Amino acid sequence: MQQQEAWIIDGARLPVARGGMGGALSLMPAEKFGAHLLKELVVRSGIDPAEIDDVILGNVMGAYLCFARLCLLEAGLPVSIPGYTIDRNCASGLQAIAAGAQAIRCGDASVILTGGADSMTRQPWFVEKPATGFPRGSLEPRVLAGGRVTAPDCYGGDSMGETAENVAERYSISRHQQEDLARESHRRARLAWEQGLFDQEVIPISVPQAKGGPRLFDRDETIRDDKQLERMPSLPTIFRQGGTVTAATSSPVTDGAAAVVMMSSVRAGQLGLKPIVRVVASASAGVEPAYMGLGPISAVRKVLKLAGLSVADLGLVEFNEAFASQALACYQELGLTHDIVNVNGGGMALGHPIGATGARLTVTLMYEMARRGVRYGLATMCVGGGQGTAVVYELVQ
Ligand SMILES: CC(C)(COP(=O)(O)OP(=O)(O)OC[C@H]1O[C@@H](n2cnc3c(N)ncnc32)[C@H](O)[C@@H]1OP(=O)(O)O)[C@@H](O)C(=O)NCCC(=O)NCCS
């Protein structure tokens, strides 16, 4: 069989919505806004839906029988298309892309829609069942919310914010350094909008409102202006008394979706479709759960080895920036200079809608690689529970 490469021929995201009531996507379940993105992306890319072999999506916050299948049905795609959902916690959207590339490279599929969608706002509450079928006495339901964002109890049970404090302490990263990174993240994201750099990647969506008719949501609502950022030094630390991490130096709770159309080089050639990037290699690695923010260090080293590249070969990097402290520690360990990382803003400005983020990084990265003519780009992220995931892309033009 002819060797297949996994090409991305189109990709897009929704604008990122602030989490919680009042956020633009708060009145929509993730499968509804995810479906809107898939539908619009398929139309925009011009592919025949009947060509799609599979839909692979990351989704972490929901409680679905199969989120990807639900999403593709909501999108009105043919019932003959199967779908499956990936859970590598924070890196689920990136892992979904890696899984799509693997299926294409081994010849199991020719066209795959892949990415992720998540509503942190609408994360369900779980109530544990009683241990016995018909218990006697009174029951006290224990509601479990946010279980996804703590390390397991056997590894200290730290919340993700506490793991950011652990990293800041180990690497002596000051609050001031974290705030500088946060300020720059917002500045770059604002500039990207002003310069029209997000126009190609963002697909608007009509959203319901608590009062009045629907409105068009077409711009990230998490980016702050200079006036708002002035308050940063006065914010309280949230996760540890006497700590350094604040709401400003954490990625905000958000809702969002991002997806790409992936195609084998052979099928794209037959259809006369041009790729933007090809997936070169992907890798994940595990680290101590209490230092989950350091996950990208080993994942990046692993993926670069697989790709036969070094950090010096990378022209652009998209990094999830869950917290400023973990981003700074990883840049230091990997020898990454911030001028090639998150050039259009990072998670502190653009949020981290868990299962969608890896695809959001990929979409932002590939358009910027194309604009700058950068040959190799990397998307990488830390993962709650103590992992890192990384994917290397090569520009194909
Ligand atoms: C950090 C966190 C707890 C903050 O939640 P929150 O308190 O609801 O956040 P808010 O957006 O309301 O911010 C709190 C305050 O800080 C202010 N603030 C937030 N970011 C700011 C910034 N960059 N500059 C200035 N002020 C800022 C807000 O305006 C708000 O002020 P107010 O209380 O006067 O209204 C939450 O964003 C979080 O959990 N983030 C991490 C999510 C996570 O773990 N993801 C997984 C990663 S692995």
The ligand as a Gaussian input file, in Angstrom:
#p B3LYP/6-31G(d) Opt

LIG

0 1
 C       -8.383000      30.642000      39.136000
 C       -9.881000      30.475000      39.225000
 C      -10.254000      29.630000      40.469000
 C      -10.515000      31.856000      39.317000
 O      -11.898000      31.700000      39.318000
 P      -12.832000      32.952000      39.588000
 O      -12.556000      33.505000      40.934000
 O      -14.218000      32.525000      39.272000
 O      -12.287000      33.938000      38.471000
 P      -12.764000      35.366000      38.061000
 O      -12.672000      35.452000      36.584000
 O      -14.062000      35.698000      38.709000
 O      -11.605000      36.256000      38.635000
 C      -11.554000      36.625000      40.009000
 C      -11.306000      38.115000      40.088000
 O      -10.050000      38.381000      39.500000
 C      -10.188000      39.326000      38.451000
 N       -9.254000      38.942000      37.380000
 C       -9.158000      37.728000      36.793000
 N       -8.184000      37.782000      35.858000
 C       -7.680000      39.028000      35.870000
 C       -6.683000      39.678000      35.144000
 N       -5.984000      39.035000      34.191000
 N       -6.406000      40.968000      35.422000
 C       -7.103000      41.637000      36.371000
 N       -8.090000      41.070000      37.110000
 C       -8.372000      39.780000      36.847000
 C      -11.638000      39.207000      38.014000
 O      -12.094000      40.402000      37.396000
 C      -12.336000      38.947000      39.318000
 O      -12.497000      40.162000      39.971000
 P      -13.820000      40.452000      40.882000
 O      -13.772000      39.425000      41.976000
 O      -13.629000      41.846000      41.344000
 O      -14.971000      40.249000      39.958000
 C      -10.427000      29.740000      37.979000
 O      -10.265000      30.565000      36.841000
 C       -9.724000      28.439000      37.768000
 O      -10.007000      27.459000      38.469000
 N       -8.796000      28.367000      36.778000
 C       -8.040000      27.160000      36.528000
 C       -8.869000      26.149000      35.807000
 C       -8.154000      24.823000      35.729000
 O       -7.775000      24.247000      36.717000
 N       -7.964000      24.334000      34.507000
 C       -7.273000      23.134000      34.286000
 C       -5.843000      23.428000      34.152000
 S       -4.891000      21.965000      34.152000

